[in-house]
Structures are given as C-alpha cells and as structure tokens.
Amino acid sequence: MSITNIAKKKGLFWWPTYLLILSILMTALVAVMVFLSIKYPVPFLAPDQVPMPDEGENIPGPEWIFLLFWQGFWYFGGSLKKYLVLMPVIPIVTLVFFIFLPSMHRVPFDRIPGLKNIIEKARGMQGLARSVIYALPALIFAFVILVGVYRSGHQAKILGCDSCHNASMGPRMAIPPANVAKYYATERALQIGVGKYRAGKIEAEAGSGGNSGQSEVQGYKDANWQMRHMYEPTFTW
C-alpha cells in the first residue's frame, strides 16, 4: 500500500490536516521572529544614537546563516588560500542531497545489516515514536546545520556596525561606493596587494617562555580580513 493510500485511509489530506499543521508551524516561526525583532532591534538612529562596536554577540540574526558558508575564508587564510577552491563543495553536495531526497525511500536501507533491525522495529511501532524514528535522519541533518550556524555566527558583532559606519564618520564609512564592482576590482585589490599584513607573509614573534617563533600574518582587506572584522571589529579595522 502506498503512502498516499495510507494517508487517505487515515483521513489525512492537504485540507485541512496538513494545511492546519503548516499554519501552526509558520505562526510559531513568525511569532519567534517578531519576538526577536522587538527584543533585539537593529540600531538605526546613528549618528544621533550609535551602538557600541562590540554589540550583537550571541544575538541571533540573518548574518549567522551566511557566516556558516563563509567559513572557508576564516580557516583558509595566508598560504592556505589555495584550498578556497573547496568552498563550493559542501553547498553543491547539500543541493544534490535535496534533489535526490524525494527518492530516498527507494534506497534499500533494510538490506544494510546495522539498519535492518532498526527499520523492522520502527515498522512495528505506532504513533509519535514511529514518526520520530522515520524522521531521525532529517532531525540529525537539521541538528548539524543548527550547530554549524550557531558555532560560526554567535560571536559576530552584528549590531555594532553603526558605531563606525555612520554619516558622522565620513562618506567612505557611511555610504558604499557608487560602483561597488569597480571599487573591489581596483581600490580594494590595491589595498590587498600593498597592505601591511599581506596574505602569506611570515612574521617573527615571541613564543611561550620567551622563545622566538614564527607565525603567519593573515591577509589585509581580503575576505579573511572581512570575516575577522565581523568577529572582532575593534581589533580588526
């Protein structure tokens, strides 16, 4: 018996069952968004009222999501920049996974020795326990994404930008360049090329116990610098 026939037999239809469930979930999601926007409003009164530059740490925001996908710029700095070509791999694999997700039920998981007993037990369950077992792969995937989003974004100072980026600090700090593409292709590229802390440069520093050692200085005004500016704006500016 197909899943559709089982749903019809139990009286589960798009209207009103699934539509009601989705409405409840979306209402809860919107309520959370409204609560966060009221409790943590985005500062917009600069330069009359400017926030502190380090405000926003541990406050959820949309920046957390894209910071997860920018982690390559954080870890592959200096001489490791050659590994940045690996950055598209995870999004592509995730996209392929979602494309083939509707066909996952055709995969014979019950032939795998370790999963055979679990699947047989799940088929014998009823109600919520059975649903949780069947949803376990999706729940694990969602948990991994949530942990990654939190670990990569919670330390970002996402509410302190107006502390420096406001009209009183000058046009370069308040208004973006008229031609952003030209700015990054010429002036920003020049800053990266001749910056004091050039990517890949080696600098001597005092090691533990007074021993002299070497550490690689990160790039100046490149993508790695941009990530550090999000995490530590008062130190990287």
One Martini backbone bead per residue (centre of mass of N, CA, C, O) as a GRO file, in nm:
protein
  237
    1MET     BB    1   0.096   0.037   0.023
    2SER     BB    2   0.078   0.353  -0.014
    3ILE     BB    3   0.114   0.656   0.133
    4THR     BB    4  -0.144   0.781   0.016
    5ASN     BB    5  -0.340   0.553   0.105
    6ILE     BB    6  -0.280   0.576   0.407
    7ALA     BB    7  -0.369   0.869   0.440
    8LYS     BB    8  -0.662   0.830   0.341
    9LYS     BB    9  -0.743   0.615   0.550
   10LYS     BB   10  -0.680   0.835   0.795
   11GLY     BB   11  -0.770   1.130   0.688
   12LEU     BB   12  -0.515   1.260   0.528
   13PHE     BB   13  -0.509   1.590   0.413
   14TRP     BB   14  -0.443   1.893   0.296
   15TRP     BB   15  -0.751   1.924   0.360
   16PRO     BB   16  -0.680   2.030   0.682
   17THR     BB   17  -0.427   1.898   0.802
   18TYR     BB   18  -0.158   2.014   0.671
   19LEU     BB   19  -0.242   2.312   0.675
   20LEU     BB   20  -0.266   2.332   0.984
   21ILE     BB   21   0.021   2.252   1.058
   22LEU     BB   22   0.167   2.474   0.892
   23SER     BB   23   0.028   2.713   1.032
   24ILE     BB   24   0.144   2.662   1.312
   25LEU     BB   25   0.445   2.674   1.237
   26MET     BB   26   0.444   2.961   1.107
   27THR     BB   27   0.336   3.111   1.353
   28ALA     BB   28   0.573   3.041   1.539
   29LEU     BB   29   0.794   3.166   1.361
   30VAL     BB   30   0.684   3.457   1.354
   31ALA     BB   31   0.683   3.498   1.661
   32VAL     BB   32   0.989   3.473   1.697
   33MET     BB   33   1.068   3.707   1.509
   34VAL     BB   34   0.914   3.929   1.660
   35PHE     BB   35   1.052   3.895   1.931
   36LEU     BB   36   1.346   3.951   1.834
   37SER     BB   37   1.289   4.235   1.704
   38ILE     BB   38   1.203   4.363   1.980
   39LYS     BB   39   1.446   4.281   2.167
   40TYR     BB   40   1.656   4.314   1.892
   41PRO     BB   41   1.710   4.589   1.759
   42VAL     BB   42   1.811   4.771   1.497
   43PRO     BB   43   2.030   5.010   1.459
   44PHE     BB   44   1.912   5.360   1.322
   45LEU     BB   45   2.023   5.647   1.483
   46ALA     BB   46   2.254   5.717   1.328
   47PRO     BB   47   2.455   5.952   1.498
   48ASP     BB   48   2.280   6.008   1.755
   49GLN     BB   49   2.264   5.679   1.805
   50VAL     BB   50   2.520   5.473   1.902
   51PRO     BB   51   2.668   5.188   1.918
   52MET     BB   52   2.859   4.953   2.013
   53PRO     BB   53   3.092   4.767   1.838
   54ASP     BB   54   3.028   4.486   2.027
   55GLU     BB   55   2.746   4.450   1.939
   56GLY     BB   56   2.565   4.118   1.900
   57GLU     BB   57   2.652   3.901   2.068
   58ASN     BB   58   2.439   3.629   2.084
   59ILE     BB   59   2.252   3.742   1.846
   60PRO     BB   60   2.024   3.667   1.640
   61GLY     BB   61   2.086   3.643   1.276
   62PRO     BB   62   2.124   3.632   0.935
   63GLU     BB   63   2.440   3.624   0.947
   64TRP     BB   64   2.477   3.333   1.049
   65ILE     BB   65   2.424   3.186   0.782
   66PHE     BB   66   2.654   3.308   0.594
   67LEU     BB   67   2.890   3.242   0.787
   68LEU     BB   68   2.887   2.938   0.739
   69PHE     BB   69   2.974   2.974   0.418
   70TRP     BB   70   3.252   3.151   0.511
   71GLN     BB   71   3.466   2.964   0.658
   72GLY     BB   72   3.692   2.946   0.447
   73PHE     BB   73   3.797   3.242   0.499
   74TRP     BB   74   3.884   3.177   0.797
   75TYR     BB   75   4.076   2.910   0.753
   76PHE     BB   76   4.179   3.014   0.451
   77GLY     BB   77   4.468   3.163   0.509
   78GLY     BB   78   4.714   3.268   0.336
   79SER     BB   79   4.866   2.976   0.228
   80LEU     BB   80   4.557   2.843   0.235
   81LYS     BB   81   4.403   2.971  -0.016
   82LYS     BB   82   4.413   2.719  -0.214
   83TYR     BB   83   4.149   2.584  -0.055
   84LEU     BB   84   3.899   2.758  -0.160
   85VAL     BB   85   3.794   2.553  -0.381
   86LEU     BB   86   3.620   2.387  -0.154
   87MET     BB   87   3.368   2.564  -0.083
   88PRO     BB   88   3.144   2.447  -0.298
   89VAL     BB   89   3.103   2.153  -0.203
   90ILE     BB   90   2.888   2.161   0.022
   91PRO     BB   91   2.655   2.301  -0.135
   92ILE     BB   92   2.643   2.089  -0.363
   93VAL     BB   93   2.587   1.841  -0.187
   94THR     BB   94   2.328   1.954  -0.063
   95LEU     BB   95   2.172   1.991  -0.328
   96VAL     BB   96   2.183   1.694  -0.418
   97PHE     BB   97   2.037   1.583  -0.172
   98PHE     BB   98   1.765   1.738  -0.224
   99ILE     BB   99   1.708   1.623  -0.507
  100PHE     BB  100   1.713   1.305  -0.392
  101LEU     BB  101   1.517   1.290  -0.147
  102PRO     BB  102   1.243   1.178  -0.277
  103SER     BB  103   1.420   0.891  -0.343
  104MET     BB  104   1.510   0.756  -0.066
  105HIS     BB  105   1.286   0.524  -0.036
  106ARG     BB  106   1.437   0.336  -0.261
  107VAL     BB  107   1.642   0.270  -0.066
  108PRO     BB  108   1.783  -0.035   0.069
  109PHE     BB  109   1.820  -0.016   0.402
  110ASP     BB  110   1.730  -0.314   0.497
  111ARG     BB  111   2.016  -0.442   0.388
  112ILE     BB  112   2.150  -0.319   0.619
  113PRO     BB  113   2.257  -0.460   0.899
  114GLY     BB  114   2.228  -0.217   1.112
  115LEU     BB  115   1.923  -0.124   0.996
  116LYS     BB  116   1.725  -0.360   0.988
  117ASN     BB  117   1.625  -0.374   1.286
  118ILE     BB  118   1.529  -0.080   1.309
  119ILE     BB  119   1.318  -0.087   1.082
  120GLU     BB  120   1.147  -0.319   1.198
  121LYS     BB  121   1.074  -0.172   1.462
  122ALA     BB  122   0.945   0.080   1.331
  123ARG     BB  123   0.710  -0.078   1.186
  124GLY     BB  124   0.592  -0.171   1.481
  125MET     BB  125   0.518   0.102   1.538
  126GLN     BB  126   0.342   0.387   1.690
  127GLY     BB  127   0.306   0.700   1.619
  128LEU     BB  128   0.549   0.907   1.737
  129ALA     BB  129   0.782   0.703   1.744
  130ARG     BB  130   0.778   0.640   1.440
  131SER     BB  131   0.819   0.929   1.335
  132VAL     BB  132   1.095   0.976   1.468
  133ILE     BB  133   1.250   0.751   1.328
  134TYR     BB  134   1.196   0.848   1.034
  135ALA     BB  135   1.313   1.152   1.110
  136LEU     BB  136   1.612   1.123   1.204
  137PRO     BB  137   1.787   1.216   0.962
  138ALA     BB  138   1.663   1.506   0.952
  139LEU     BB  139   1.734   1.582   1.247
  140ILE     BB  140   2.039   1.552   1.222
  141PHE     BB  141   2.078   1.753   0.994
  142ALA     BB  142   1.955   1.997   1.145
  143PHE     BB  143   2.151   1.991   1.386
  144VAL     BB  144   2.410   2.044   1.228
  145ILE     BB  145   2.323   2.317   1.112
  146LEU     BB  146   2.267   2.461   1.381
  147VAL     BB  147   2.550   2.430   1.498
  148GLY     BB  148   2.697   2.575   1.266
  149VAL     BB  149   2.549   2.846   1.291
  150TYR     BB  150   2.630   2.905   1.584
  151ARG     BB  151   2.944   2.869   1.575
  152SER     BB  152   2.977   3.092   1.328
  153GLY     BB  153   2.779   3.346   1.465
  154HIS     BB  154   2.770   3.426   1.780
  155GLN     BB  155   3.045   3.622   1.771
  156ALA     BB  156   2.911   3.830   1.609
  157LYS     BB  157   2.893   4.194   1.558
  158ILE     BB  158   2.585   4.284   1.423
  159LEU     BB  159   2.509   4.576   1.596
  160GLY     BB  160   2.794   4.768   1.564
  161CYS     BB  161   2.828   4.919   1.287
  162ASP     BB  162   2.716   5.217   1.352
  163SER     BB  163   2.958   5.317   1.519
  164CYS     BB  164   3.120   5.375   1.231
  165HIS     BB  165   2.883   5.342   1.010
  166ASN     BB  166   2.847   5.677   0.966
  167ALA     BB  167   2.811   6.006   0.872
  168SER     BB  168   3.024   6.125   1.086
  169MET     BB  169   3.269   5.941   0.946
  170GLY     BB  170   3.197   5.963   0.654
  171PRO     BB  171   3.142   5.852   0.332
  172ARG     BB  172   3.311   5.581   0.346
  173MET     BB  173   3.144   5.473   0.609
  174ALA     BB  174   2.831   5.522   0.512
  175ILE     BB  175   2.876   5.505   0.196
  176PRO     BB  176   2.883   5.329  -0.063
  177PRO     BB  177   2.998   5.276  -0.346
  178ALA     BB  178   2.875   5.335  -0.656
  179ASN     BB  179   3.097   5.112  -0.760
  180VAL     BB  180   3.157   4.817  -0.631
  181ALA     BB  181   3.306   4.649  -0.846
  182LYS     BB  182   3.532   4.860  -0.899
  183TYR     BB  183   3.637   4.882  -0.612
  184TYR     BB  184   3.722   4.574  -0.577
  185ALA     BB  185   3.903   4.567  -0.846
  186THR     BB  186   4.094   4.808  -0.742
  187GLU     BB  187   4.123   4.932  -0.452
  188ARG     BB  188   4.104   4.669  -0.287
  189ALA     BB  189   4.326   4.523  -0.445
  190LEU     BB  190   4.547   4.725  -0.361
  191GLN     BB  191   4.529   4.678  -0.054
  192ILE     BB  192   4.605   4.378  -0.066
  193GLY     BB  193   4.883   4.411  -0.217
  194VAL     BB  194   5.005   4.662  -0.006
  195GLY     BB  195   4.962   4.563   0.257
  196LYS     BB  196   5.103   4.503   0.555
  197TYR     BB  197   4.920   4.229   0.576
  198ARG     BB  198   5.014   3.991   0.389
  199ALA     BB  199   4.939   3.719   0.240
  200GLY     BB  200   5.186   3.483   0.365
  201LYS     BB  201   5.328   3.625   0.571
  202ILE     BB  202   5.616   3.625   0.784
  203GLU     BB  203   5.634   3.648   1.146
  204ALA     BB  204   5.798   3.731   1.418
  205GLU     BB  205   5.766   3.584   1.748
  206ALA     BB  206   5.700   3.537   2.073
  207GLY     BB  207   5.715   3.274   2.255
  208SER     BB  208   5.701   3.057   2.481
  209GLY     BB  209   5.932   3.153   2.720
  210GLY     BB  210   6.076   3.359   2.497
  211ASN     BB  211   6.059   3.221   2.237
  212SER     BB  212   6.127   3.219   1.912
  213GLY     BB  213   5.891   3.265   1.643
  214GLN     BB  214   5.642   3.173   1.393
  215SER     BB  215   5.385   3.357   1.210
  216GLU     BB  216   5.104   3.396   1.021
  217VAL     BB  217   4.985   3.657   0.849
  218GLN     BB  218   4.711   3.792   0.767
  219GLY     BB  219   4.515   3.939   0.562
  220TYR     BB  220   4.447   4.252   0.386
  221LYS     BB  221   4.126   4.322   0.285
  222ASP     BB  222   4.013   4.052   0.271
  223ALA     BB  223   3.803   3.797   0.342
  224ASN     BB  224   3.939   3.734   0.612
  225TRP     BB  225   3.918   4.021   0.721
  226GLN     BB  226   3.608   4.038   0.711
  227MET     BB  227   3.561   3.818   0.921
  228ARG     BB  228   3.726   3.951   1.153
  229HIS     BB  229   3.547   4.210   1.155
  230MET     BB  230   3.293   4.060   1.260
  231TYR     BB  231   3.428   3.935   1.527
  232GLU     BB  232   3.666   4.191   1.559
  233PRO     BB  233   3.629   4.520   1.508
  234THR     BB  234   3.836   4.659   1.722
  235PHE     BB  235   4.090   4.494   1.597
  236THR     BB  236   3.961   4.480   1.295
  237TRP     BB  237   4.015   4.794   1.081
   0.00000   0.00000   0.00000
